[in-house]
Amino acid sequence: MTDSASNLVELQSVDFAYTAGGKPILSGLSMRFPRGKVVAVMGGSGCGKTTVMRLIGGQVRPQSGQVLFNGANVPALARSDLYAVRRQMGMLFQFGALFTDLSVFDNVAFPLREHTDLPESMIRDLVLMKLNAVGLRGARELMPSEISGGMARRVALARAIALDPALLMYDEPFAGLDPISLGLTARLIRSLNDALGATSIIVSHDVNETFLIADYVYFIANGRIAAEGEPEALRASTDPFVHQFVHAEPDGPVPFHYPGPSLAEDFVSGAGR
């Protein structure tokens, strides 16, 4: 897709399983995330999408291969260096994950207070700027229980960009949102990425909104890259897996039924439970 110097993040021939000798989650996975771009990682549930983000953040380590952030191999970093790298990453968790006992203002201020020595006056100005960027400056004194799910997602987005990170990662940012909040969140992800000059990685099942804002898309299946390309090319793809996923078709390479004996065999044998 691009040369290595222009990529903020790279996965090179990564093999990963959660337990030694366990079922492989990722096998020989190679991906590139260019600077300044929005890249989507898509695929069926359990295919390893969120695992990719955990590898990038250093929460888990691959059995083989490299996970590069700005040229540094994340699994090989000492703890202090890993923490320094993580301060260059912003994360929007699924459903926001706000601190319920902190106000909207204090949620956004949290990373600034935790990772900087800035005076409170400057923190206040920065928090108001971030909240203004997501349209919630007027809600700064409210508690998470007093705002809607869509608003909570926007507060979480303001918190994710508080330190102006080079990398923004979004884990199912559109899950559970109404159509208006969904469209608004998608536009915010795109506009904030461009304004910050950041790189964004979106893990999502929402084809329509993701394709509208992504520059490039990876599809993962069986721990490998099943397809990749620009959204319009993938929308027109005749590949059976991509076509089934993009068009939400029930029949295709991804089966509805979990593998097992036939229904007739289960009834005849009496082994079904």
Long-range contacts (C-beta under 8 A, 24 or more apart in sequence): 1-32, 1-34, 1-216, 1-228, 2-32, 2-34, 4-32, 6-34, 6-35, 7-32, 7-33, 7-34, 7-35, 7-68, 8-33, 8-34, 8-35, 8-69, 8-70, 8-166, 8-167, 8-199, 9-33, 9-56, 9-67, 9-68, 9-69, 9-167, 9-199, 9-201, 10-66, 10-67, 10-68, 11-52, 11-55, 11-56, 11-65, 11-66, 11-67, 11-68, 12-65, 12-66, 12-67, 12-68, 13-64, 13-65, 13-66, 14-55, 14-62, 14-64, 14-65, 14-66, 14-67, 15-62, 15-63, 15-64, 15-65, 16-48, 16-51, 16-55, 16-60, 16-62, 16-63, 17-63, 18-60, 20-63, 24-223, 25-51, 25-223, 26-51, 26-52, 26-62, 26-220, 26-223, 26-224, 27-222, 27-223, 27-224, 28-65, 28-224, 29-65, 29-220, 29-223, 29-224, 29-225, 30-225, 31-218, 31-225, 33-167, 33-199, 33-201, 34-199, 34-215, 34-216, 35-166, 35-197, 35-199, 36-193, 36-194, 36-197, 36-198, 36-199, 37-199, 37-200, 37-215, 37-216, 38-189, 38-190, 38-193, 38-199, 38-200, 38-202, 38-213, 38-214, 38-215, 38-216, 39-199, 39-200, 39-201, 39-202, 39-214, 39-215, 39-216, 39-217, 39-218, 40-201, 40-202, 40-203, 40-204, 40-210, 40-211, 40-214, 40-216, 40-217, 40-218, 41-201, 41-202, 41-203, 41-217, 41-218, 41-220, 42-203, 42-204, 42-205, 42-207, 42-210, 42-217, 42-218, 42-219, 42-220, 42-245, 43-219, 43-220, 43-221, 43-226, 43-245, 44-221, 44-245, 44-254, 45-205, 47-220, 47-221, 47-222, 47-223, 48-220, 48-223, 49-203, 49-220, 50-171, 50-203, 52-201, 52-203, 52-220, 53-91, 53-169, 53-171, 53-201, 53-203, 56-89, 56-167, 56-169, 56-201, 57-86, 57-89, 57-91, 57-169, 58-82, 58-85, 58-86, 69-167, 70-166, 87-115, 87-163, 87-165, 88-163, 88-165, 88-166, 88-167, 89-165, 89-166, 89-167, 89-168, 89-169, 90-160, 90-161, 90-162, 90-163, 90-165, 90-167, 90-168, 90-169, 90-198, 91-160, 91-168, 91-169, 91-171, 92-153, 92-156, 92-157, 92-160, 92-168, 92-169, 92-170, 92-171, 92-173, 93-156, 93-171, 94-171, 94-172, 94-173, 94-175, 95-149, 95-152, 95-153, 95-175, 95-176, 96-144, 96-149, 96-152, 96-153, 96-155, 96-156, 97-156, 98-144, 98-152, 98-155, 98-156, 98-159, 99-144, 100-143, 100-144, 100-145, 102-143, 102-144, 103-140, 103-141, 103-142, 103-143, 104-131, 104-136, 104-139, 104-140, 104-141, 104-142, 104-143, 104-144, 104-147, 104-155, 105-131, 105-140, 105-141, 107-144, 107-155, 107-156, 107-159, 108-155, 108-158, 108-159, 108-162, 109-162, 110-159, 110-162, 111-159, 111-162, 111-163, 112-162, 112-163, 115-163, 116-163, 126-162, 127-158, 127-162, 130-158, 130-159, 130-161, 130-162, 131-155, 131-158, 133-158, 133-161, 133-188, 133-192, 133-195, 134-158, 134-188, 148-181, 149-176, 149-177, 149-181, 150-177, 150-178, 150-180, 150-181, 150-184, 150-185, 153-177, 153-181, 153-185, 154-184, 154-185, 154-188, 157-185, 157-188, 157-189, 157-192, 161-192, 161-196, 164-196, 165-196, 165-198, 166-198, 166-199, 167-198, 167-199, 167-200, 167-201, 168-192, 168-193, 168-196, 168-198, 168-199, 168-200, 168-201, 169-200, 169-201, 169-203, 170-200, 170-201, 170-202, 170-203, 170-204, 171-203, 172-203, 172-204, 172-205, 173-202, 173-204, 174-204, 174-206, 174-209, 174-210, 175-205, 175-206, 182-206, 182-209, 183-209, 186-210, 186-212, 186-213, 187-213, 189-213, 207-245, 207-246, 207-248, 211-235, 219-245, 221-253, 221-254
